[in-house]
Amino acid sequence: MKKEFILLALQPEANLRRLFGRYGISAACGYKWLRAYREKGFAGLEPKSRRPHAHPDQTRAPMEREILRLRDQHPASDHQI
């Protein structure tokens, strides 16, 4: 759908407002797609991961290993570690 929209929107006679309505998208969304296409081509239209790049509060690896080691030593424990 995005690729088809872009190909039509790039036509010199394209009426963008009509295309937005035809594809059921807002003007902000349509312009965002066009900007992404102009910056990165069709690759810019692919879904982007929403996963954070960094996790500043993530438990450090040595602590995580210790927690897992304790859990393995006491598998039937009802107590929290």
C-alpha positions in Angstrom: 0.0 0.0 0.0 2.8 2.5 0.9 4.7 1.8 -2.3 1.6 2.3 -4.4 0.8 5.5 -2.6 4.4 6.8 -3.1 4.4 6.0 -6.8 1.1 7.9 -7.3 2.2 10.8 -5.0 5.3 11.3 -7.1 3.4 11.9 -10.3 3.5 15.6 -11.3 -0.3 15.9 -11.5 -0.9 14.1 -8.2 -3.4 15.7 -5.8 -1.9 14.6 -2.4 -5.1 15.5 -0.4 -7.1 13.2 -2.6 -4.5 10.4 -2.3 -4.6 10.7 1.5 -8.4 10.2 1.4 -8.1 7.4 -1.1 -5.7 5.5 1.1 -7.4 6.4 4.4 -4.4 8.1 5.9 -3.9 11.5 7.5 -1.9 14.2 5.8 0.7 14.0 8.5 1.1 10.2 7.8 1.3 10.8 4.0 3.9 13.5 4.3 5.9 11.3 6.7 5.9 8.4 4.2 7.0 10.8 1.4 9.8 12.2 3.6 11.0 8.6 4.5 11.0 7.7 0.8 12.9 10.7 -0.2 15.5 10.1 2.6 16.0 6.3 2.2 14.0 5.1 -0.8 11.6 2.3 -0.4 13.7 1.0 2.5 12.6 4.0 4.5 9.0 2.7 4.3 9.7 -0.6 6.1 8.5 -0.9 9.7 11.0 0.2 12.2 11.7 -1.5 15.5 10.3 0.3 18.5 12.8 -1.5 20.8 15.0 0.9 22.7 18.7 1.0 21.7 19.9 1.1 25.3 18.6 -0.1 28.7 20.2 2.0 31.3 18.4 0.2 34.2 19.1 -3.3 32.9 20.6 -5.7 35.4 24.3 -6.1 34.8 25.5 -9.5 33.4 27.5 -10.6 36.5 24.4 -9.9 38.8 22.1 -11.7 36.3 24.4 -14.8 36.3 24.4 -14.8 40.1 20.6 -14.6 40.3 20.3 -17.5 37.8 22.9 -19.5 39.7 21.0 -19.1 42.9 17.7 -19.9 41.2 19.2 -23.1 39.9 20.5 -24.0 43.3 17.1 -23.6 44.9 14.5 -24.5 42.3 11.7 -25.4 44.7 12.2 -22.4 47.0 9.1 -20.4 47.7 11.3 -17.5 48.7 12.1 -14.7 46.4 15.7 -14.1 45.6 
